[in-house]
Amino acid sequence: MKKAFGRIEEKTLYSNELQEEITLMVYTPANFSPLYKYNLLIAQDGKDYFTLGRIGSLADELLENQEIQNTIIIGIPYKTVQDRRDKYHPEGSKQGAYIRFLAHELTPYIDQEYPSYQMGMGRALIGSSLGATVSLTAALSYPHTFGKVIMQSPYVDESVLSKIEEFQDTSLLSLYHVIGTKETAVPTTDGKKKDFVEPNRKLHTLMKDKNYSVIYDEFEGTHTWTYWQPDLKKALPRMLSS
């Protein structure tokens, strides 16, 4: 039997919040039909997830094996390293505008263009490193819009921990969180090196204390796609099967 492949197409959406044209990479499954309803997976670092993460071909495989429900994947590529920091970092000059773009512009656009479930638990955000951080922050800001988050090696600082501490409606969110045990000296965009392990363990402890629904794991590895790519084979079925 011939293997069926999903389709990846490029779209553009103008953001008033960011005052710029945003490129979107949209994966629709091989069996896509407007007669079905679809979960949404919105990926920061969109191009990386499609090229380095091979998320499209992985979705094909998982859908064929019925390991995940019908899902549309929306990848949002970043333009430059600085653009990524501005939009994803807790202190980034555009992080607030980027999160508002996700909630107020991108989500209504997708719901209008595609047959989505149009509810929080039908929408997942995914990202690695700073992309994971902004995904978590967006869900904490708009928990009725984004109910699920997949975080691969998030950048964690005091502001992130404060948001987790202050958030009240923990039952609205379902989280997946992994960190590599060798992520002790990760190069950051400011030219320094940072220990990601201890802050992530602190984040996990806080989440458990606050009764968040979270799947947590530590993998033997570093802050690279060498480890995030195979982790997707665990993350997607855990978060998109129901």
Buried (B, 14 or more C-beta within 10 A) or exposed (E): EEEEEBEBEEEEBEBEBBEBEBBBBBBBBEEBEEEEEBBBBBBBBBBBBBBBBBBBBBBBBBBBEEBBBBBBBBBBBBEEEEBBBBBBBBEBEBBEBBBBBBBBBBBEBBBEEBBBBBEBBBBBBBBBBBBBBBBBBBBBBBBEBBBBBBBBBBBBBEEBBEBBEEBEEBEBBBBBBBBBEBBBEBEBBEEEEBEBBEBBBBBBEBBEEBEBEBBBEBBEBBBBBEBBBBBBEBBBEBBBEE
